[in-house]
Amino acid sequence: MDDPAKKYFSPKVSDRERAAFEAGIALGMVLHQFRGIPIKFKEEVELIKKLIAYAVLSQPFKKHAEVDVLVELPEGGDPYRYATLKTRDIDVRVVVEYGRAVVKARARYVPELDYTLAYIEEIQEKE
């Protein structure tokens, strides 16, 4: 793996730590970058899901992204009614591979916490 930015990180940073860091960067980007998008039509939801996934995959070391958008759309024909995407509407999973480390991370709304939580679901090292 060639990483021209590796020289900027402490040599004490392991592949596992770097993979977890990269996962956090991706999840933070999704939750802060896409919040506030106006949505009116069901077709837009599918496009936004794809857009977010492609944005994640454009970042270094991201191998897989899966996005769900669970937004309640307005009904009726009022031209002034639309939904605004909130962090609680986004459920995103990302897989990061850095060196031998693989991190599966997720961000989703957790009702018990009343909070959109970003967390590591699994972390491992390839043989």
N, C-alpha and C positions, 0 to 999 in steps of 0.2 A: 504494500500500500504506500503510495506516495502522498505525503501531506506536507506541502510547502509551509504551512503555518505552524507545524509542530515545534519549530525552534523558539516560538514565542511562549510556549507553555513550559512550566517548570518541568525539569526532568523527573521530578517526583510524582508527576501525574501519570497514573496507570492507564492502560487502554480501557479498563472498566470505568474508571472515573471520567475519562474523556468521552466515552460513549454516553454515559449518563448526563454529562454536561450538554452534549449535542442534542440529546432528546429533550432536555429542559428548554433549550433555545427554541427548538421547533414548536413545542407546546405553548410556550410563552408568546411566540410570534402569532400563532393561530388565535389565541384568546384575546390578544390586544389589537392585532392588525385588522381582523374581520368584524369586530364588534361594531354595531351601529349601521350595518348595511340595510337599506330599506328593501323589503320583500313584499310583493303583492300577489304574485302568481305561483302556483305549484311548480311550474316549469323552471322557475328561477331557483328553487330549492336544489334541484338536481344539478344545475349549472354551478351553483355556489359550492356544493359538495365536491365537484370535480376541480373547481378552481382552488379550493383550499388544499386538496390532496396534491395537486400539481405544484403549488407553492411550497409545500413541505418537501416534496421530492426534488425540488430545485436546489435545496440546501445540501451542503457536503455531508456525505456518509449516511444519508437517509435511504433506506432500502425499500420501505413499504409505508404507505399511509392509507388509512381507512377513515372516512369521515361520515358522520351522520348529522343531519340538521333537523332538530325537532321543534320547529317553530309553528305557532298557531297563526294561521293566515286569516285575514279579515274576510268576512262574507259580504255579499251584496256588491252593488256597482258604484258605491260612493268613490269618486275619484280622489278623495282626500284621505282615504283609509288605507293604511299599509302596516305591516309589522316591521319592527326593527330588530335585527339579529342581536341577541344577548349572549353572553358567555354561557349562560345556563342552557341555551338552545343547542350548543355544540358538543358533540361527542367525537373525539378524535383519538385514533391509535396510530402510533408511529413505531417503526423498527429501525434502529440505528446499528450499523456495524462499524466498529473502529478497531483496527488491528484484529485481535482474536476475540474481542468482546462483542456481544450482541445484547442490546437492551430493547425490551418491549415496554413502551410507556403509553400512558393514556391520560387524557384530560376529559372530565365529564362532570356534570352537575350531580352532587350527592345530596339528596333531600335531607338525610339525617344531619348533615353538617350545614345545610342551607348555603352551600358554597360549591363553586366549580373548582374541583381539585385536580391538580396535575400530579401524577405519581408513577412510579416504576412498577409494572406488573411482573416483570421477569428480567433477570440479568444472569448471563452465563458467559463462559468462555469456550470457544471452539477448540477442538483438539488439534 
